[in-house]
Amino acid sequence: MTYIGRFAPSPSGPLHAGSLVAALASWLDARAHHGRWLLRIEDVDTPRTVAGAAETIMGQLQTLGLRWDGDVMWQSARGDAYQAAFDALAARGLVYGCGCTRREIADSALRGQTAPGADGERPYPGTCRHGLPPGRQARAWRVILPAGLERFEDRWLGPQEQDVAQAVGDIAVKRADGLWAYQLAVVVDDGAQGVTDVVRGADLLSSTARQRVLGRLLGLPPVRYLHVPLILDAASGLKLSKQNGAPAIDTGAPLAALQDAWRALGFAPLDAPDLGMFLREATARWAARFPLP
């Protein structure tokens, strides 16, 4: 099976040190296993999209020597594909309208109807699964997820499991604002691009089990996962992110930026005078540490 990986940034700002770690790891894993590395711009969440950010990200990647294969996929042009997946689930009776607000879901957790997940996420209690309460209209649309443990092997973190129905509840596939939900879009797009391996930050580990379940409901083949450590802000202890004001990487010193990301992945610095040598040596070392199962 041909390895196909992808890097899928949201265009809410330029790449920073944390997102570079994920990009480098994803690129190295694809190249180490003689695969393709695709670029997808995850701009389905249009209110968070910053004009020009996608082009900035692409320019940063090229300056760093992290070149992608084929055409860029834009989620904003994929509405028909998400609708088709939605319709396929609805035809099997797996989709229902939900009239609950976020506050109501949080309040149900506070009343002890559901317990928060490991990352503090409030599970959806299934209020509208069997029909909307009187006087309510659908705000979002949810997919019914089956009960039972979802188990998978993370290539960095080892064995993982989650009962998605209990820990998360039925997930939204179309949001109250009419936008397609990230969880649906990412699964549909990985399937459309033939992605075999996803390498990304550990902040998305909690999404993996639900994405695997949703992919199976859509008849898509399973994907291998590798979640890399997050880079934390030294002052606040929070994950470096665009929302927290993380500065853009310095593309004026691309080799230094790559060395920093490489060290953040737990490797010793490489004695490489230029980008080409750095990427060749890093690819070889990555292949030795992270062989495919």
DOSE-552186 format. One record per residue: residue in one letter; x negated, y, z of N, C-alpha, C in turn. Coordinates in steps of 0.05 Angstrom, whole numbers, padded with zeros to 5 digits, always signed. Layout:
BEGIN
AXYZXYZXYZ ...
END
This chain:
BEGIN
M-00017-00024+00000+00000+00000+00000-00018+00025+00000 T-00013+00043-00019-00028+00068-00020-00022+00085+00004 Y-00043+00095+00017-00040+00114+00039-00030+00141+00028 I-00009+00151+00040+00000+00178+00034+00005+00193+00061 G-00011+00214+00065-00007+00230+00089+00003+00257+00081 R+00008+00274+00101+00019+00301+00095+00012+00319+00118 F+00010+00345+00112+00009+00366+00131+00033+00384+00126 A+00048+00390+00147+00074+00403+00144+00077+00427+00163 P+00063+00449+00157+00065+00472+00175+00091+00487+00171 S+00100+00500+00192+00122+00519+00189+00110+00547+00184 P+00121+00562+00165+00109+00588+00157+00119+00610+00176 S+00114+00607+00201+00121+00628+00220+00097+00645+00228 G+00074+00640+00215+00050+00655+00220+00026+00639+00209 P+00002+00650+00210-00021+00637+00199-00030+00613+00216 L-00048+00597+00205-00059+00575+00221-00075+00586+00244 H-00073+00574+00268-00089+00581+00291-00106+00556+00299 A-00121+00558+00320-00139+00536+00328-00124+00510+00332 G-00100+00511+00344-00085+00487+00349-00075+00474+00324 S-00064+00490+00306-00054+00478+00281-00077+00469+00263 L-00100+00481+00265-00123+00471+00250-00132+00443+00259 V-00130+00438+00285-00137+00411+00295-00119+00390+00281 A-00093+00396+00280-00075+00377+00267-00080+00375+00238 A-00086+00397+00224-00091+00397+00196-00116+00381+00190 L-00137+00386+00205-00163+00371+00200-00159+00341+00205 A-00146+00334+00227-00142+00306+00233-00126+00292+00211 S-00105+00305+00201-00088+00294+00180-00104+00291+00154 W-00120+00311+00147-00136+00310+00123-00157+00288+00125 L-00170+00286+00147-00191+00266+00151-00179+00238+00149 D-00156+00234+00161-00144+00207+00161-00137+00198+00133 A-00127+00217+00117-00120+00211+00089-00146+00205+00073 R-00166+00221+00076-00190+00217+00060-00206+00193+00070 A-00205+00187+00096-00219+00164+00107-00208+00138+00096 H-00182+00138+00089-00169+00114+00080-00162+00116+00050 H-00177+00133+00036-00176+00135+00007-00147+00140-00003 G-00133+00158+00012-00106+00163+00006-00101+00191-00005 R-00076+00198-00008-00068+00224-00017-00060+00241+00007 W-00065+00267+00005-00058+00286+00027-00040+00307+00015 L-00015+00307+00024+00005+00325+00012+00009+00349+00031 L+00018+00371+00019+00025+00395+00035+00055+00400+00032 R+00068+00403+00054+00097+00410+00054+00101+00435+00072 I+00114+00454+00062+00120+00479+00077+00148+00475+00089 E+00148+00473+00116+00173+00467+00130+00187+00494+00137 D+00200+00505+00116+00214+00531+00119+00244+00527+00120 V+00253+00504+00130+00282+00500+00132+00294+00518+00153 D+00279+00526+00173+00288+00544+00194+00283+00572+00185 T+00300+00582+00168+00294+00608+00156+00292+00632+00175 P+00306+00633+00198+00302+00656+00216+00273+00658+00227 R+00259+00635+00227+00231+00636+00238+00210+00639+00216 T+00219+00640+00191+00200+00642+00169+00191+00671+00166 V+00164+00674+00165+00152+00701+00161+00143+00704+00132 A+00151+00725+00120+00144+00729+00091+00114+00729+00088 G+00105+00714+00069+00076+00712+00062+00060+00693+00079 A+00072+00682+00100+00057+00664+00118+00049+00638+00104 A+00067+00627+00087+00060+00602+00073+00036+00606+00055 E+00036+00629+00040+00013+00634+00023-00013+00638+00039 T-00010+00651+00062-00033+00654+00080-00044+00627+00088 I-00026+00609+00096-00034+00582+00105-00049+00567+00083 M-00038+00569+00059-00050+00555+00036-00078+00566+00030 G-00081+00593+00032-00107+00605+00028-00127+00596+00050 Q-00118+00595+00075-00135+00585+00096-00145+00557+00091 L-00126+00539+00084-00134+00511+00079-00155+00509+00057 Q-00151+00525+00035-00170+00524+00013-00197+00534+00021 T-00198+00555+00037-00223+00566+00047-00238+00546+00064 L-00223+00530+00079-00235+00510+00097-00242+00484+00082 G-00236+00483+00056-00242+00459+00041-00222+00437+00044 L-00199+00443+00056-00178+00422+00061-00158+00425+00038 R-00165+00414+00015-00148+00416-00008-00128+00393-00010 W-00104+00399-00018-00083+00379-00019-00080+00368-00047 D-00065+00346-00049-00060+00333-00074-00032+00339-00084 G-00029+00344-00110-00003+00348-00122+00009+00375-00115 D+00035+00377-00121+00049+00402-00117+00058+00405-00088 V+00061+00429-00079+00071+00435-00052+00101+00431-00051 M+00111+00418-00030+00140+00415-00026+00149+00437-00008 W+00172+00449-00015+00184+00471+00001+00211+00461+00011 Q+00214+00460+00037+00240+00450+00048+00263+00468+00040 S+00258+00493+00036+00280+00512+00028+00292+00505+00001 A+00279+00488-00015+00289+00480-00041+00301+00452-00040 R+00305+00441-00016+00312+00413-00013+00341+00409-00002 G+00357+00429-00004+00384+00427+00008+00400+00405-00003 D+00398+00400-00030+00414+00378-00042+00406+00351-00031 A+00380+00347-00025+00371+00321-00015+00381+00317+00014 Y+00382+00339+00030+00392+00336+00057+00422+00331+00057 Q+00436+00344+00038+00465+00339+00036+00470+00310+00028 A+00455+00300+00010+00458+00272+00002+00454+00252+00025 A+00434+00258+00041+00429+00241+00065+00452+00243+00085 F+00461+00268+00089+00484+00273+00107+00508+00257+00097 D+00514+00259+00071+00537+00245+00060+00535+00215+00063 A+00511+00205+00060+00507+00176+00062+00512+00167+00091 L+00504+00182+00110+00509+00175+00138+00539+00179+00144 A+00551+00200+00134+00580+00205+00139+00597+00183+00126 A+00589+00172+00103+00604+00151+00090+00605+00126+00107 R+00586+00123+00125+00585+00099+00142+00597+00105+00170 G+00610+00129+00172+00622+00136+00197+00603+00143+00219 L+00579+00152+00212+00558+00157+00232+00555+00186+00239 V+00571+00204+00227+00568+00233+00231+00594+00243+00243 Y+00592+00261+00262+00616+00274+00273+00611+00303+00280 G+00632+00319+00280+00630+00347+00287+00628+00350+00317 C+00612+00369+00326+00608+00375+00354+00615+00404+00360 G+00632+00409+00380+00639+00436+00387+00625+00447+00411 C+00605+00432+00422+00592+00440+00447+00571+00462+00442 T+00568+00480+00461+00547+00500+00460+00523+00489+00475 R+00500+00502+00471+00476+00494+00486+00480+00496+00516 R+00495+00517+00524+00500+00521+00552+00516+00498+00564 E+00536+00489+00549+00553+00467+00559+00537+00442+00561 I+00519+00437+00543+00502+00413+00544+00483+00415+00568 A+00472+00438+00573+00455+00442+00596+00470+00439+00622 D+00495+00450+00623+00511+00448+00647+00519+00419+00653 S+00523+00403+00633+00530+00375+00638+00506+00361+00651 A+00482+00369+00643+00458+00357+00656+00456+00366+00685 L+00462+00391+00690+00461+00401+00718+00482+00388+00736 R+00504+00380+00724+00525+00366+00739+00519+00336+00743 G+00495+00328+00732+00487+00300+00736+00499+00281+00716 Q+00511+00291+00695+00522+00273+00675+00500+00260+00658 T+00479+00274+00655+00455+00263+00641+00430+00272+00655 A+00410+00256+00653+00384+00263+00665+00365+00275+00644 P+00349+00295+00652+00331+00306+00632+00310+00286+00623 G+00302+00289+00598+00281+00271+00588+00254+00278+00600 A+00234+00262+00592+00207+00265+00603+00196+00293+00598 D+00203+00306+00576+00193+00333+00569+00213+00354+00576 G+00233+00348+00593+00253+00367+00602+00276+00371+00583 E+00277+00356+00561+00298+00358+00542+00325+00348+00554 R+00346+00363+00548+00372+00355+00559+00387+00338+00539 P+00392+00312+00546+00405+00295+00527+00434+00304+00521 Y+00443+00299+00497+00471+00305+00490+00488+00284+00503 P+00509+00291+00519+00524+00271+00534+00546+00257+00518 G+00548+00263+00492+00568+00249+00476+00596+00260+00478 T+00599+00284+00486+00625+00297+00492+00644+00294+00468 C+00634+00299+00444+00651+00300+00420+00650+00275+00403 R+00636+00255+00413+00632+00231+00396+00658+00219+00387 H+00679+00219+00404+00704+00207+00397+00726+00227+00390 G+00717+00251+00382+00736+00271+00373+00731+00297+00388 L+00737+00319+00375+00734+00345+00387+00755+00350+00408 P+00747+00362+00431+00767+00369+00451+00788+00388+00439 P+00812+00388+00450+00834+00405+00440+00825+00435+00438 G+00831+00447+00416+00825+00475+00412+00797+00481+00403 R+00781+00460+00399+00753+00464+00391+00749+00459+00361 Q+00731+00473+00349+00722+00469+00322+00693+00460+00321 A+00686+00445+00301+00659+00436+00299+00639+00459+00295 R+00619+00460+00311+00598+00480+00308+00573+00467+00294 A+00566+00443+00303+00544+00428+00292+00554+00400+00284 W+00537+00386+00271+00544+00358+00263+00522+00340+00274 R+00531+00318+00286+00512+00299+00299+00515+00272+00286 V+00493+00256+00289+00493+00229+00279+00493+00210+00303 I+00508+00189+00302+00510+00169+00323+00485+00152+00322 L+00470+00152+00344+00446+00136+00346+00451+00111+00363 P+00442+00087+00354+00447+00063+00369+00431+00061+00394 A+00442+00047+00414+00428+00043+00439+00406+00023+00436 G+00387+00023+00454+00365+00003+00454+00338+00017+00451 L+00317+00003+00460+00290+00014+00460+00279+00015+00431 E+00268+00037+00425+00253+00040+00400+00223+00039+00407 R+00209+00019+00397+00181+00015+00404+00164+00020+00379 F+00141+00032+00383+00121+00036+00361+00094+00039+00373 E+00074+00035+00356+00046+00037+00365+00035+00063+00354 D+00026+00081+00371+00013+00105+00363-00017+00100+00360 R-00028+00108+00338-00056+00100+00333-00076+00115+00350 W-00067+00136+00364-00085+00149+00384-00076+00142+00412 L-00050+00143+00417-00040+00140+00445-00031+00112+00453 G-00030+00094+00434-00023+00066+00441+00007+00061+00441 P+00016+00040+00454+00044+00032+00453+00062+00054+00465 Q+00085+00058+00451+00105+00078+00459+00132+00065+00457 E+00151+00075+00474+00178+00065+00472+00197+00086+00483 Q+00221+00087+00473+00241+00105+00482+00269+00094+00475 D+00288+00096+00493+00315+00091+00487+00327+00117+00478 V+00328+00122+00452+00335+00148+00442+00364+00155+00450 A+00382+00136+00448+00410+00142+00455+00413+00152+00483 Q+00397+00141+00501+00398+00149+00529+00382+00174+00535 A+00358+00176+00524+00340+00198+00530+00347+00224+00515 V+00358+00221+00491+00363+00243+00473+00393+00247+00467 G+00407+00224+00463+00434+00226+00455+00436+00229+00425 D+00460+00232+00415+00465+00236+00386+00452+00263+00378 I+00435+00262+00358+00420+00286+00350+00435+00301+00328 A+00431+00327+00329+00443+00345+00308+00428+00341+00282 V+00444+00339+00261+00432+00338+00234+00439+00363+00218 K+00459+00377+00227+00465+00404+00216+00472+00422+00239 R+00459+00445+00239+00461+00463+00262+00485+00480+00262 A+00491+00493+00285+00514+00510+00287+00512+00535+00268 D+00488+00543+00261+00484+00565+00243+00486+00557+00214 G+00492+00532+00209+00495+00522+00181+00469+00512+00169 L+00447+00514+00183+00421+00505+00172+00418+00475+00177 W+00403+00462+00160+00397+00434+00165+00377+00431+00187 A+00381+00411+00204+00364+00407+00227+00337+00396+00219 Y+00316+00404+00234+00289+00395+00228+00288+00364+00228 Q+00301+00351+00247+00298+00322+00250+00308+00308+00224 L+00329+00318+00212+00339+00306+00187+00320+00313+00164 A+00312+00338+00162+00296+00347+00140+00269+00332+00139 V+00256+00329+00162+00229+00317+00162+00231+00287+00154 V+00252+00273+00163+00255+00245+00156+00261+00241+00126 V+00279+00258+00116+00286+00256+00088+00262+00263+00070 D+00247+00283+00078+00224+00291+00062+00201+00271+00063 D+00196+00259+00086+00175+00238+00088+00183+00215+00070 G+00209+00208+00069+00218+00186+00052+00214+00194+00023 A+00222+00218+00015+00220+00226-00013+00192+00228-00023 Q+00173+00235-00005+00145+00237-00013+00130+00211-00010 G+00143+00190+00000+00130+00164+00003+00109+00164+00025 V+00112+00181+00045+00092+00184+00066+00090+00157+00081 T+00066+00148+00084+00061+00123+00100+00050+00129+00127 D+00037+00152+00130+00023+00159+00156+00027+00188+00163 V+00035+00193+00187+00038+00220+00198+00018+00224+00220 V+00001+00244+00216-00018+00253+00237-00010+00281+00244 R-00005+00285+00270+00005+00312+00279-00001+00315+00309 G+00007+00338+00320+00001+00344+00348+00019+00328+00367 A+00009+00324+00391+00023+00308+00411+00048+00321+00420 D+00053+00346+00414+00078+00359+00422+00101+00347+00406 L+00096+00334+00384+00117+00322+00368+00121+00292+00374 L+00106+00282+00394+00109+00253+00401+00137+00247+00409 S+00150+00265+00424+00177+00260+00434+00198+00259+00411 S+00191+00269+00388+00209+00267+00365+00207+00241+00349 T+00186+00226+00355+00179+00204+00337+00200+00181+00338 A+00208+00173+00362+00227+00151+00364+00253+00158+00349 R+00263+00182+00353+00289+00189+00340+00285+00191+00310 Q+00262+00200+00301+00257+00201+00272+00255+00173+00260 R+00244+00154+00275+00243+00126+00265+00271+00115+00264 V+00287+00120+00284+00315+00109+00284+00331+00122+00261 L+00328+00148+00257+00343+00161+00236+00333+00151+00208 G+00307+00147+00205+00297+00136+00180+00308+00108+00174 R+00311+00092+00195+00322+00065+00191+00351+00067+00183 L+00366+00085+00195+00394+00089+00187+00396+00097+00158 L+00376+00112+00148+00376+00121+00120+00363+00100+00101 G+00355+00078+00112+00343+00057+00095+00315+00063+00086 L+00300+00079+00101+00273+00086+00093+00253+00068+00107 P+00230+00063+00094+00209+00046+00106+00197+00059+00130 P+00187+00044+00150+00175+00056+00174+00148+00069+00167 V+00141+00088+00184+00117+00104+00180+00098+00099+00204 R+00072+00099+00199+00053+00098+00221+00048+00126+00232 Y+00042+00128+00258+00038+00154+00271+00012+00155+00286 L+00001+00179+00286-00023+00185+00303-00019+00213+00313 H-00018+00216+00340-00013+00242+00352-00039+00252+00366 V-00049+00275+00357-00074+00285+00368-00069+00303+00391 P-00089+00307+00409-00086+00324+00432-00080+00353+00424 L-00066+00367+00442-00060+00395+00438-00082+00412+00449 I-00085+00436+00437-00103+00456+00447-00087+00475+00465 L-00097+00478+00489-00083+00495+00509-00097+00522+00512 D-00081+00542+00517-00091+00569+00523-00105+00568+00550 A-00130+00577+00551-00145+00576+00576-00133+00592+00598 A-00120+00614+00592-00108+00631+00612-00082+00621+00623 S-00064+00614+00604-00037+00606+00612-00032+00577+00616 G-00050+00560+00604-00046+00531+00604-00025+00522+00585 L-00013+00540+00570+00008+00533+00550-00005+00524+00524 K+00010+00509+00508+00001+00501+00482-00004+00525+00465 L-00027+00526+00451-00031+00547+00431-00010+00545+00410 S+00004+00567+00405+00025+00567+00385+00028+00596+00374 K+00041+00597+00351+00047+00623+00340+00066+00639+00358 Q+00085+00625+00370+00104+00638+00388+00090+00650+00412 N+00068+00638+00421+00053+00648+00444+00031+00667+00436 G+00031+00675+00411+00011+00696+00403-00017+00685+00397 A-00020+00660+00390-00046+00649+00384-00058+00664+00360 P-00083+00672+00362-00095+00687+00339-00101+00668+00316 A-00100+00680+00292-00107+00664+00268-00136+00655+00269 I-00141+00633+00256-00169+00623+00255-00185+00643+00238 D-00211+00643+00243-00229+00661+00229-00239+00647+00204 T-00227+00652+00181-00235+00640+00157-00261+00652+00146 G-00270+00674+00159-00296+00685+00151-00319+00667+00160 A-00313+00649+00179-00333+00630+00188-00321+00602+00187 P-00315+00591+00163-00300+00566+00161-00314+00542+00174 L-00340+00540+00172-00354+00517+00183-00352+00518+00214 A-00354+00541+00226-00352+00543+00255-00323+00535+00264 A-00303+00544+00248-00276+00537+00255-00271+00507+00254 L-00283+00494+00234-00280+00465+00231-00295+00451+00254 Q-00319+00460+00261-00334+00448+00283-00318+00450+00309 D-00305+00473+00314-00289+00475+00338-00266+00455+00338 A-00252+00452+00315-00230+00433+00313-00240+00405+00317 W-00263+00399+00306-00276+00372+00308-00282+00365+00337 R-00293+00384+00351-00299+00380+00380-00273+00376+00396 A-00252+00391+00389-00227+00389+00403-00215+00361+00399 L-00222+00347+00377-00213+00320+00372-00230+00299+00387 G-00250+00309+00403-00265+00291+00419-00291+00281+00407 F-00300+00293+00385-00325+00285+00372-00347+00304+00379 A-00372+00294+00378-00396+00310+00382-00400+00328+00357 P-00411+00352+00360-00415+00369+00337-00432+00355+00315 L-00427+00362+00290-00441+00350+00268-00463+00369+00259 D-00486+00357+00252-00508+00372+00241-00504+00375+00211 A-00488+00394+00204-00480+00398+00176-00484+00427+00168 P-00499+00432+00147-00505+00460+00140-00483+00473+00123 D-00464+00457+00112-00443+00469+00095-00418+00453+00098 L-00396+00464+00086-00370+00451+00088-00370+00423+00076 G-00382+00420+00053-00382+00394+00039-00394+00372+00056 M-00417+00378+00067-00431+00358+00083-00415+00352+00109 F-00405+00373+00121-00389+00370+00145-00365+00351+00140 L-00350+00356+00119-00326+00340+00113-00333+00312+00106 R-00355+00308+00091-00363+00280+00085-00371+00264+00110 E-00387+00277+00127-00395+00263+00151-00372+00259+00170 A-00355+00279+00173-00331+00276+00191-00313+00254+00181 T-00310+00252+00154-00292+00231+00143-00303+00203+00150 A-00329+00200+00147-00341+00174+00153-00338+00167+00183 R-00342+00186+00200-00339+00180+00229-00310+00175+00237 W-00292+00190+00224-00263+00185+00230-00255+00157+00221 A-00265+00149+00198-00258+00122+00188-00267+00100+00207 A-00290+00104+00219-00301+00084+00238-00285+00084+00264 R-00275+00107+00273-00260+00107+00298-00231+00100+00295 F-00219+00107+00272-00190+00103+00269-00184+00086+00244 P-00192+00060+00245-00184+00043+00222-00154+00038+00223 L-00144+00031+00199-00115+00025+00198-00111-00003+00209 P-00088-00008+00222-00082-00035+00233-00079-00055+00210 
END
